[in-house]
Amino acid sequence: MKTNTIANPSPDGYMTVLDGIERKTLVYGTHTLMTEFRLQKGKTLPIHKHPHEQTGYLVKGHIILIMDGQTYDMKPGGSWSIPGNIEHGAEVLEDSIAIEVFSPVREDYIP
């Protein structure tokens, strides 16, 4: 696996995940990968799961995080940790930006 140790993203490095939800891989190493998500007000990230542990931090905005059937009201400064294979999703109440780290590295997120 190729390993980046210095982040140098292009200004237009965002990929559309779903309508109103974009992500950009910021940096990755041997064991972790960091992404920035831009989430548009009124959009929903459907419930899903994957084998990766996922930790996140809400930089701006307001989301309702749904994790393992429970809801969490997340505002700027809020953070979370989602174990692998746990169902999760989100409702976006305001335009938001979240930073998330995945372990192990999500191969499908490597640019």
ZALOFI-566390 format. One line per 10 residues: number of its first residue (from 1); their letters; for each residue x, y, z of N, C-alpha, C, O. Coordinates in steps of 0.1 Angstrom, whole numbers, plus 5000, padded with zeros to 4 digits. Layout:
BEGIN
NUM = a = X:Y:Z:X:Y:Z:X:Y:Z:X:Y:Z  ...
This chain:
BEGIN
1 = mktntianps = 5008:4988:5000:5000:5000:5000:5009:5012:5000:5019:5013:5007  5005:5022:4992:5012:5035:4991:5009:5043:5004:4998:5042:5009  5019:5050:5010:5016:5057:5022:5020:5072:5020:5031:5075:5016  5010:5081:5023:5013:5095:5023:5015:5099:5038:5008:5095:5047  5026:5107:5040:5028:5112:5053:5027:5127:5054:5027:5132:5065  5025:5133:5043:5023:5148:5042:5010:5151:5035:5009:5145:5024  5002:5159:5040:4989:5162:5033:4992:5174:5024:4997:5184:5028  4987:5173:5012:4988:5183:5002:4976:5182:4992:4978:5180:4980  4964:5184:4998:4952:5182:4989:4950:5193:4980:4954:5205:4983  4945:5190:4968:4941:5201:4959:4929:5207:4963:4921:5201:4970
11 = pdgymtvldg = 4926:5220:4960:4914:5227:4964:4901:5220:4960:4891:5222:4966  4902:5213:4949:4890:5207:4944:4890:5191:4946:4884:5184:4938  4897:5187:4956:4898:5173:4958:4886:5166:4964:4888:5154:4969  4875:5172:4965:4863:5166:4970:4856:5156:4961:4856:5158:4948  4851:5145:4966:4843:5135:4958:4829:5135:4963:4827:5136:4975  4819:5135:4954:4806:5134:4959:4803:5119:4963:4805:5110:4955  4798:5118:4976:4794:5105:4981:4780:5102:4978:4776:5092:4973  4771:5112:4981:4757:5112:4979:4753:5127:4976:4762:5136:4978  4742:5129:4971:4737:5143:4968:4738:5151:4981:4732:5147:4991  4747:5161:4981:4748:5170:4993:4758:5165:5003:4760:5171:5014
21 = ierktlvygt = 4765:5154:5000:4776:5149:5009:4788:5146:5001:4788:5139:4992  4799:5154:5005:4812:5152:4998:4823:5149:5008:4822:5152:5020  4833:5142:5003:4844:5139:5011:4857:5141:5004:4858:5141:4992  4868:5144:5012:4881:5146:5007:4891:5139:5016:4891:5141:5028  4899:5130:5010:4909:5123:5019:4920:5134:5021:4926:5139:5012  4923:5136:5034:4933:5146:5037:4947:5139:5038:4957:5145:5033  4948:5128:5045:4961:5121:5046:4959:5107:5051:4948:5104:5057  4968:5098:5048:4967:5084:5053:4981:5079:5055:4991:5083:5049  4981:5069:5064:4994:5062:5067:4992:5047:5067:4984:5042:5059  4999:5040:5075:4999:5026:5075:4986:5021:5081:4980:5011:5077
31 = htlmtefrlq = 4981:5028:5092:4970:5022:5100:4958:5031:5100:4947:5027:5104  4959:5044:5096:4948:5053:5097:4946:5061:5084:4956:5063:5076  4934:5066:5082:4931:5075:5071:4922:5086:5076:4912:5084:5083  4925:5099:5072:4917:5110:5077:4910:5117:5065:4916:5119:5055  4897:5120:5067:4889:5126:5057:4882:5138:5063:4880:5140:5075  4878:5147:5053:4870:5158:5057:4857:5156:5049:4857:5153:5037  4846:5157:5056:4832:5156:5050:4825:5170:5050:4825:5177:5060  4820:5173:5039:4811:5185:5038:4797:5180:5036:4794:5172:5027  4788:5184:5045:4774:5179:5046:4764:5190:5045:4765:5200:5052  4755:5189:5035:4746:5200:5032:4733:5198:5040:4728:5187:5042
41 = kgktlpihkh = 4728:5209:5046:4716:5210:5054:4705:5203:5046:4703:5204:5034  4697:5195:5054:4686:5187:5049:4689:5174:5043:4680:5167:5039  4702:5170:5042:4706:5157:5036:4707:5147:5047:4708:5150:5059  4707:5134:5043:4708:5123:5052:4719:5114:5047:4719:5110:5035  4727:5109:5056:4736:5099:5054:4729:5086:5058:4728:5084:5070  4725:5077:5049:4718:5065:5052:4725:5056:5062:4737:5056:5063  4717:5049:5070:4723:5039:5079:4731:5029:5071:4727:5023:5061  4743:5026:5076:4753:5017:5069:4762:5012:5079:4763:5017:5091  4771:5003:5075:4781:4998:5084:4793:4993:5076:4791:4990:5064  4805:4993:5082:4817:4988:5075:4826:4983:5086:4824:4986:5098
51 = pheqtgylvk = 4837:4975:5083:4845:4969:5093:4855:4979:5100:4862:4976:5109  4856:4992:5095:4865:5001:5100:4860:5008:5112:4848:5012:5113  4869:5010:5122:4866:5019:5133:4866:5033:5128:4875:5036:5119  4857:5042:5133:4856:5055:5127:4855:5065:5139:4845:5064:5147  4864:5074:5140:4863:5085:5150:4861:5098:5143:4867:5100:5132  4853:5107:5149:4851:5119:5142:4850:5131:5151:4848:5130:5163  4850:5143:5145:4849:5156:5152:4841:5165:5143:4845:5167:5131  4831:5172:5149:4823:5181:5141:4829:5195:5142:4830:5201:5153  4834:5200:5131:4841:5213:5130:4831:5224:5131:4832:5234:5138  4820:5223:5122:4810:5233:5122:4797:5226:5118:4796:5216:5112
61 = ghiilimdgq = 4786:5233:5122:4772:5228:5118:4765:5221:5129:4767:5224:5141  4756:5213:5125:4747:5206:5135:4742:5193:5128:4736:5194:5117  4745:5182:5134:4740:5169:5128:4733:5161:5140:4736:5163:5151  4725:5152:5136:4720:5141:5145:4727:5128:5140:4725:5124:5129  4736:5123:5149:4743:5111:5146:4735:5099:5151:4730:5099:5162  4733:5089:5143:4725:5077:5146:4735:5066:5147:4742:5063:5137  4737:5060:5159:4747:5049:5160:4741:5038:5168:4736:5040:5180  4740:5026:5162:4735:5014:5169:4721:5017:5175:4718:5012:5186  4713:5024:5167:4699:5026:5171:4697:5038:5180:4685:5041:5183  4707:5044:5185:4706:5056:5194:4709:5069:5186:4717:5069:5177
71 = tydmkpggsw = 4703:5080:5190:4706:5093:5184:4714:5102:5193:4713:5102:5205  4723:5110:5187:4732:5119:5194:4731:5132:5187:4734:5133:5175  4728:5143:5195:4728:5156:5190:4742:5162:5190:4747:5165:5200  4748:5164:5178:4762:5168:5177:4762:5182:5172:4757:5186:5161  4770:5190:5179:4772:5204:5176:4787:5206:5175:4795:5198:5179  4792:5218:5170:4807:5220:5169:4814:5217:5181:4810:5221:5192  4825:5209:5180:4833:5205:5191:4829:5191:5196:4837:5185:5204  4818:5186:5191:4814:5172:5195:4822:5162:5188:4827:5164:5176  4824:5151:5194:4832:5140:5188:4826:5126:5191:4817:5125:5199  4830:5116:5183:4824:5103:5184:4834:5093:5180:4844:5095:5174
81 = sipgniehga = 4831:5080:5184:4839:5069:5180:4829:5058:5177:4821:5054:5186  4830:5052:5165:4821:5042:5161:4829:5029:5158:4837:5029:5150  4826:5019:5166:4834:5006:5164:4830:5001:5150:4820:5004:5144  4839:4992:5145:4836:4986:5132:4824:4977:5133:4820:4972:5143  4817:4976:5122:4805:4968:5120:4793:4972:5128:4784:4964:5131  4793:4985:5133:4781:4991:5140:4774:4999:5130:4779:5008:5123  4760:4997:5129:4752:5005:5120:4752:5020:5125:4751:5023:5137  4754:5029:5115:4754:5043:5118:4750:5051:5106:4750:5047:5095  4746:5064:5108:4742:5073:5098:4740:5087:5104:4743:5089:5116  4735:5096:5096:4734:5110:5102:4723:5118:5094:4720:5115:5082
91 = evledsiaie = 4716:5127:5101:4707:5137:5096:4714:5150:5097:4719:5154:5108  4715:5158:5086:4722:5170:5086:4712:5182:5088:4704:5185:5080  4713:5188:5100:4704:5199:5103:4709:5213:5099:4701:5222:5097  4722:5215:5097:4728:5227:5092:4740:5223:5083:4745:5212:5084  4744:5232:5074:4756:5229:5066:4767:5226:5076:4769:5233:5086  4774:5215:5074:4783:5210:5084:4796:5205:5078:4797:5202:5066  4807:5205:5086:4820:5200:5082:4824:5191:5094:4824:5194:5105  4828:5178:5090:4833:5169:5100:4846:5163:5095:4848:5161:5083  4855:5160:5105:4867:5154:5102:4866:5140:5108:4862:5138:5119  4870:5130:5100:4869:5116:5105:4881:5108:5102:4888:5110:5091
101 = vfspvredyi = 4885:5099:5111:4896:5090:5110:4891:5076:5109:4883:5072:5118  4896:5068:5100:4893:5054:5098:4905:5045:5101:4916:5048:5097  4902:5034:5108:4913:5024:5110:4906:5010:5109:4896:5008:5116  4912:5001:5102:4923:5003:5093:4920:5012:5082:4909:5017:5080  4930:5015:5074:4929:5024:5062:4918:5019:5053:4917:5008:5050  4909:5029:5049:4898:5025:5039:4905:5026:5025:4907:5037:5020  4907:5015:5019:4914:5014:5006:4905:5022:4996:4911:5028:4987  4892:5021:4998:4883:5028:4988:4883:5043:4989:4878:5050:4981  4890:5048:4999:4891:5063:5001:4905:5068:4997:4907:5080:4997  4914:5060:4993:4927:5064:4988:4926:5070:4975:4921:5064:4965
111 = p = 4930:5083:4973:4928:5089:4960:4937:5083:4949:4937:5088:4938
